Amino acid sequence: MINTEQLDFSLMDVDEIKRLRQQLTRFIPAEGNLEVVFNLPNGEIVQVPITKKSKIELLSKEVRNHLAEEQLIQQGKTNL
């Protein structure tokens, strides 16, 4: 998976969001191949490995859904 640092989806165009969604559809969940990174307000970075395949599938689906919502928002902005 790509390291996206902190993406501001409101600044991304529709094609960039589509590209990210396509990358995630090719993601094959397997135990231990996902890590969630949290950037805390104090600057500390916390990395949490996700080890259960079912939870990996759930999280990747949630991210894809979030990206789909962002894509729709951006498409709505460009159609105004």
Secondary structure, 3 states (H helix, E strand, C coil): CCCCCCCCHHHCCHHHHHHHHHHHHCCCCCCCCEEEEEECCCCCEEEEEECCHHHHHHHHHHHHHHHHHHHHHHHHHHCC
